[in-house]
Amino acid sequence: MVTTVGGLDRKRARSAFVIGVPIAVVLVVLTRLATSSWELPIGLLLIAILGAAIIGWIWLYLTNSSIALTAEHLVITDWRNSTTVIARADVSRLIRIGVRPFEGPPRQGVIGVDGANRSLFALGGAYDAAAIARSLSVPLSGSHDDVMSLREVNRRYPGAAKSPVADPRRVLVFSAVGTVVLGVIAFVVWTEIRL
């Protein structure tokens, strides 16, 4: 079973979501009745929506992420339900690394490489790399303390960061667009409530 770094598994994510939504609704209603204004209830509602979005994303990630080993292949399904199939014989070793993203603390990662040191797949810190290495009968080297930038990772292990979210410029653009969209939605909702 896949778990996040914080230890939130599918069952806990579902429980937090099912219990958290009614509590958030009750808090919004009670604060509206107690304060006779919308400022505090809207603030609580926005915090509840953010919390539900985070738990929902984790739930989506946990529900759709998996690694399966067949007799001849390694089948990796990511959170978007996209499947990658790699021949077991192609994987020569797994390497633990720390990846310094655009901002924030380093992220733990594991890269599976072939004999020419080209990346076949990259996994986040949510997976048990030692168990995968044992199952594939390949060595596990490196440390999560070996921190590199995305550029260094791609230079050392070509193809390691193929995802659009691995490019810092795209992350910045996605973040800016998402912030503007959420700001417009919040402004429209706030304006409608105040009328």
N, C-alpha and C positions, 0 to 999 in steps of 0.2 A: 504494500500500500504506500502511496506517495503522501508525504506530509510536508508541510512548510517548515521553514526554519523555526518559526514560533511554536511548532508542534500542533497546529490546527489541522486536524484531519477532516475527512468528509462528514463524519458523524457529528463532530463538534461544530463544524461550520454550519451544517443544517440546523442543529439545535440553537446555535447563537442567532441565526436568522429567524427561525420560527418564534423564539422567545423574545428577541429584540424588537421586532416590528410591532407587536401589540403594546409592549412597554413604551415605545416611542410615541405611538398614537395616544395612549393614555396620558403621558406627560404633556404632550402638546395641548390636549383638551383641558387638563387640569390647570396648566399655566395660563391658558386663555381665560378660564373662569376666575382664577385667583387674581390676575393682574388687570383684567378688562382692557388689555391692549394686545396688539399683535406682535410687538417687537420680540419679546422673549419666546413666545411659541414658534415664530418663524425661525429664530435662531436655533432652537432645539430641533425643529424639523429639518433644517439644513444639516445640522450635525448628524441627525439620524439617517438622512439620505446618504451622506458621505460614508458613515459607518456601514450601512447596508450595501453600498457600492463596493467597498473594500471586501466585505465578507462575501458578497456575490462573486466578485472577481476571483477570490481564493477558492470558492466553491467550484466555479467554472474550471479553474486551473486544476484542482484536485480531481474533479470528475472526469476530465478529458485527458490528463497526462498519464502516460504509462510506458513501461518498457517491458517488452516480452522477448524471451529467448526461445527460438525454435532450434531444431537440430542443426540448421545451417544458417540461420539469419538472426539478426538483432532488429526488432521492430520497435521503433520509437514513435509514439503518438504524442504530439504536443497539445497545449491547452486549446488550440484552435481546431483540434481534431484532425490535424494534418499528419499523415503517416510517412515515415522514412524507413526504408528497409535497407539494411547493410549486411553484407555477407560476413559471417563470423570470422572467416579466414582472413579478411582484409584488415581487421583490427589488430595492430601489433602491440599497442600499449595504451594505457589511460594515464593522463597527466592532470594532477590537481594544480589549479592556479587561482590566484586572486585577480580579479579584473577591476581596474579603476574605471568606473563609468564617468560620464560627463561631469557629474557632481555627486557628492555623498561618499559614504564609506565604500571600501572595496567589496565586491560581490564574489562569493565563492563559486567556482566553476570546475568542471571536469571536461577535458577534451579527449576524444578518442582519435588516435592518429594511425595512419598506415605506415608501411616500412620506409616511405620517403618523407616522413614527418608532415604529411598533409593532413589537415583536419577532415575527419569523416563525419563527426558529430560533436556537438557541444551540449553539455547538460548543466543545469543550475545546481545550487547547493542543496536542493530538496531531495536529491537522489542519494542512495547509499552506494558510493563509488567503489568501496572495498568489496561489497557483495557482487556488484556487476563485474569487477575485474576477476574475482574468483570464478564466477559463472562462465566468463569468456576464456578463462585460463590465460590471462595476459597480466604482465606486471603493472602495478600502479605506482607511479613516481610523482615527484614534485610535492609541493606543499601549498596550502591556501595562503600562506604567508609570502609566497613568491608573487608579489603584486606587479601587474603590468597594465599599461594602457591598452585600449582596444587596438590602436595602431600597432603596438608591439606584438600583441597576440596575433593579429593578421599577418604581420611580417614573419614571425617565427613559425606559425602554423597556418599556412594559407587556407582561406575558406572557413576559418573558425567563426567569424561573425557575419553570417550571410543575412541575418534578419534585418528588416528595416529599422527596428527599434535598437539595433546595436550601433547605428550611426548617430553620433551625438548631435549632428545638425538636424537630423530628422526628428530626434527626440525633442529638441528645442522647438521645432516648428509644430509638432503635435501638441506639445504642452501649451504653447502660446495660443493655438487655435482652440484647444479644449477650454482654456481659461476664458477666452473671449466668449465662446458659446455659452458656457455656464454663467458668466456674468450677465449676458443678455437675457438668458432665461430667468435668472434671479431678479433682474430689474423689471421684466415684464410681470412676473408673479407679484412682486412687491407693489408695483404700480396698480395692478388690478385689485389687490387686497385693500389698498389705502383708499380706493374710490368708494 
